[in-house]
Amino acid sequence: MPHTFSFLTGHPVLAAVTLSTSLLAWPCLAEKADRDKPMQIEADSMRHDEARLLTQFSGKVLATKGTLVLRAARMDVQQDAQGRQVARLWAAPSERVFFRQKREGLNEYTEGEAEEVTYDNQADVVTLTSRAEMRVLRGTEVANQLQGHTIVFNNITEVITVDGQPTQTAERRVRATLVPRAKSAGTQPPVMAPALRTSPGMAPTQKP
């Protein structure tokens, strides 16, 4: 049976992230109400070390915070002496961590994958590292797309930054596809949230 754990603001352990140098800026608007929501975490197993203020989750990890969804094979939540909490998520071999969040005031979702993801609850930043990809879904249609080595999604400044990665033989450049928004004379009808994408071996946990 999977273990479920709830992290609330001010709790001894919570979730969080890192930073990155930027080559490309892309404005974004994440659901602001998510910042004040508790984070719920499910996993096959959990281990908490109070002396180190470290909580470790493993096995089909599912973390949700409002419309924010994170899926991974493993997650560590670390708190420092000042009370800042940082969560790092890793994918299973040859797979990627999944991320998704609704955009503020729009019937759109931002989602992406990377081999490693860091979430900073205090800074409200999501960082995707290694084989990182992010896209905007308008309903079920893929609109804007970004690819790079590192993608930083800052909900406070409302900017996405993307880095490529130079190698010994070549330079892996940032790739972006930006689709113009269709003009509309009136209010668009509500769009149902797209189904969560599931990586192999990361099927949603079945509850009794």
N, C-alpha and C positions, 0 to 999 in steps of 0.2 A: 504494500500500500504506500503511495507517495506521501512524503512529509510536506506539510503546508506551514509556512511561516509568514507572519505579517510584520512589516516594518512601518512604524509610524514616525512622523516628524518628532524629534526629541528623544526617540528610543535609543538605548545604548548602541545599537547597531542599525545602520540604514544603507542606502545605496548611493553610488557616485561615479567620476571619470577623469580624463586627461586633456592635453592640448596638442597642437600641431602647427607647423608653419604653413602658411597658405599661399597658393598660387592662383587660385580662382575663387571669387566670391559669388555666391548665388543666394539672393534673398529668400527667406522662408518664414512661414508663420505657423508655429506649432500650437496645439490646443493649450491655452494658458491655464485653464482650470486643472490640468494634470499636475501642475506644480504643487497643489495643496492636497492632492489625493494620497492615501497610504499606498505603499507598495506591497503587493502580495506575491509570495514566492512559493512555488511548488517544486519538489525534486524527489528523487528516489531515496536520497539520504542526506543528512545534515550533520555537521560537526561544528560546535562552538567552543572557542578557546577564550575565556574571559580575561586571562592574564595578557594575552596578545590583542584582545578586542578584535578577533578575527572569526568570521563565520563562513564556513565552506559548504557549498551545495554541489551535489553531483548526481548525474543520471536524469536526462530529460528535464532540464531546468526550465521552468516557465515563470517569468516575472512580469507582472502587470501593474500599471500605475495610471489609473484613468484610461485613456485611449492608448497609452504607451504599452507596447508588448515587446518582450525580449525572450528569445528561445536559444538555449545553448546546451552543451553537454556538461559544462562545469562553470561554477561561479564562485568567486571569493568576494566577501564584503569586509572591508577593512576600515576601522575607525582610528583617527589619530587623537593625540592628547587634547586638541582643540575641539573635538567633537565632529570633525568633518568625516563623512562616510563615503567611501569609494568602492564601487562594485566593478569587478573585471570578469568578463565572460569569455570562455573559450569554446570553440567548436570541436567536434570529434574529428579524427584524421580524415582529410580530403573533403570535409564539409565546411560550412560557414555558419556563424551565429546569425540569427534573423532578428530584424528590428522593424517596428512599424508604429506610426503615430498619426493621429488625425490632424489636419491643418485648420487653424483658427478661422471660424466663420465661413468655411468652404466645404463643399461635399467632395473633399479630396483627402488622400492619405499619402504620407511619405513613408516609404519602406526601403529596406536595403539589407545587404549581407556583408560579412567580413569574417576573416578567420579569428579575429579578436575584437571585442567591443568593450569599451569602458563607459560607465554611466556615473556622472557626478550630480547627485540630487540637489546639492546646495548651489552649485553653479548652473544647474539645469543644462548640461552639455552631454551629448552623446558622441563618442569618438569611435569610428570604425577603422581598423588597421589590417592591412594585408589582404589583397584581392578584394578591396572595398568597392561596393557598388550601391548607388542610391537612385531612387526613381520616385516620381510623383504619379499617383493613380487618380484619374478623374473618372469616378465611377469604377468601371473595370478596365478602362483604357489607359495604357501607359503613356504619359506625356513626357515631361522632362526626365532625362537620365544623366547620371554622372558616374564615372569610373576613375579610380586612382588608387594609389597605395594607401593613403590616409584621407578620410573624410571626417570633418568636425562639424557637428550639427548643434549650433548654439541657439537655444530657445529664447534667451534673454535679449541678445543683440539681433536675433532674427536673421542670422547670416550663416550660410554653409561655406566652409573653405575646403579645398581639395588639393592634395599634393601628389605629384608623380614620384617616381623613384628612379634615380640614375643607377645604372649597373656598370660592370666592367666592359660589357660588350655593346650596350645600347642604353638609350634613355626611355624609360616608360613614361609616356606623356599622359596628362589628364585628358579624358575624353568626355564631351558633353553633347547632349542633344536637347535643344530647347524648342518646344512646340508652342506657337502662339495660341492664346485663348480665343475661342470663337466668340464673336460679338453676339450679345443677346439683348433684345428690347425689353424683356421682362425678367421676372425672377425665375430661375431655373427650378424645375421640380426636384424634390429630395432624391438623393441617390443612395442606394443601399451600400453599406460598407462592404468592400471586397473581401472575399474569403481569405483567411490567413494562408500564406504559402508554407508548406511543410517540407523540410529537408528529409532525405532518406534517414531512417533511424530516429527521427525526432517527431514521431506522431504525437498528437495531443494526449495528455494523460486521461485515462478513463476513470471517472469517479464512481464509487459505488452508489 
